[in-house]
Amino acid sequence: TDWGPKEAVGYYHWDHKSPGNKWVKATIWGGTFFQHCVQAIAADIMANGMLKAENYGYKTIFTVHDEAVALVEALTKFNYKEYEKILCDLPTWADGLLLIAEGWEGMRYKK
């Protein structure tokens, strides 16, 4: 690299976008491994929260990166503060992790 040598793992992957659809060499290094692990753990925690929320009647209809969107009937007992709390109910293996959710409610999805 421009800033010096960096240890990396080399591997081959199938590149269907390259001319001729062929195996190409690629590398991955420690920072990328760590990033992938963090994202996988976040996805597991979010999936756990969405499953728990469904048990309370919050039907998750889609996700966008780190957002979970639930569809509920208007003027019911459901509210986004309770949904936040349920989504943050951690599995036992993540006990002690600091986690905060921020939500809102509306008639349409917005970014």
N, C-alpha and C positions, 0 to 999 in steps of 0.2 A: 504494500500500500504506500501511499505518499508519505505517511508518518512513520513507516518502519515495518518490520516483519510482523505477521499476525498468524498464530496457529489456527488452522481450520481443518475441517473434515471434507475430503473430496468424495464425490459420488457421481454416479451417472443417473440421469432420468430421461424418460421418453418425452421428447419435445414435439408435440403434434403441430406446433405452429411453424417450426423450422422447415425450410425447403427439403422435401424428401422424407419427412417424418422420421427422425432418427434419434439415437441415443446421444445426449450431449453431456459434457462434463460440467459439474457445478460444485460450488463449495458453500459450506455453512460454518459459522464460527460460534463461539460461546455465547455472545450477546444475543444472537438470533435464537439459539436453543432456549435461552432463558426467557426471551420474549414469547416464544411459542408455548412454553410451560405456563407462564402467567396467564396468557389468553385462554388456555385450556382449563385452568383452574377457575377462572372467571366464568367461563361458559358452563362449567359443572355447577357452580354456585347458583347461577341464574336459572338453569334448568331445574334445580332443586326447588328454588323459590316459586317458579311457575307451576310445578306439579303440586306444591302445597297450596298455592293460591286457588288452583282448580278445585281442591277439596273444600274450599270455602265458597265456591260459586263464581269465582273470577275466571272466566274463560279467556285464556290468552289466545288472541287471534293471529298475531304475528310479532316478530322481533326485528329490530333494526340495530345491528351492532350490539350495544349494551342497553338497549331499551326493550322493555316488554310492554305490549299493548293488549289490554283486556277490553272486552265488549260486555257491557252490562245494561240492563234496562234502566231508563231514566226514572228518577224519583223512587229509587229503591233504597234499601239499607246499605248498599255498596257505596264505598267512597275511596278516593285515592290514598288517603292517609292510612287506612287499614291495608290496602294493597301494598303500599310501601313497606309496612311493618311485616307483612307475611313474606314478601320477597326477600327481606333481610333476615329471616329466620334461618340461621345457618345449620348445615348438617353437622353432626358431631365431630367429624374429622377437621372441620374448619373452626372449631370452638376458639374464641378469643380474637378472631379476625375482626378488625374494625371495618364496618360496612355501613354505608349510608345510601339511601335511595331518595331521589327527588322526583316527585310526580306532579301531575295536574290532571284535571278532567275537563272534557269538552265534547262537543258534538262531532268534531272531526279531528283527524290526526294532523299534527303540525310538528315540524322539526325545530 
